[in-house]
Amino acid sequence: MKKIREHRIIVVTPAGRKAYLEILKTYILKDESIDEWILWDNCRLESDRIYIKNLAKNHTKIKI
């Protein structure tokens, strides 16, 4: 029997560097108790900004 939660779990991350997000994403996306992952765009490099946009495009759990 699946337990119904009374609240949603939303994780917020000030996102800026792809290298660190690569590590974190492994755990966030695997964790079914997390309903939403919000990335704050703190990117200094355009390549990092493109990376977080692609993450959000490819995973419905992720919002920017």
N, C-alpha and C positions, 0 to 999 in steps of 0.2 A: 504494500500500500504506500503510495507516494504522499509524503507530508506536504501540506499546503502551507507556504510561508506567509506571514502576515505583512512582510515588507520586502521591498526590492533591494538588492545590493548593487550599488553603482561605485565603480572605482574611477578615480580621477588621477591622471598623471600629467605633470607638466612635461610635455614631450619635446625633445630637442635633438637627440642623437640616435641615429639608427642602431648603432652597436648595442646600446643599452636596451632599446625597445625590442630588439631581436630576442634578447634573453627574457625579458619580462613577458613578452607576448606568448611564449611557450606555456607559461604558467597561467596567465589570465584566460586565454582561450580554452585551455583544458578544464578549468574550474567551472563546473556547471552551476555552482551556487552564485556566481557572478552574473548578473543580468545585463549589465551594460558597462562598457569601458569608455570613458570620455578622455580624449587626448587634448590637452591645451597646446596650441601651436606656439611653442617657444623656439622654433627652429631658427638657426642663424644661417644654415646652408640650404640652398634651394633643393639639393638632392635629398636632404632629410625631410623637407616639406613634401616633396613628391612621394617619399616613402610612406609617410603617415596618411596621405590622401589615398594611396593604393591600399593600405591596410583597411581604411574605412570603406572603401569600395568593395573589397573582397570579403569582409566579415560584418555581418549585420549587427553584431554585438558592439562594434566600435563606432563611436561618433567623434567628430572634431568640434 
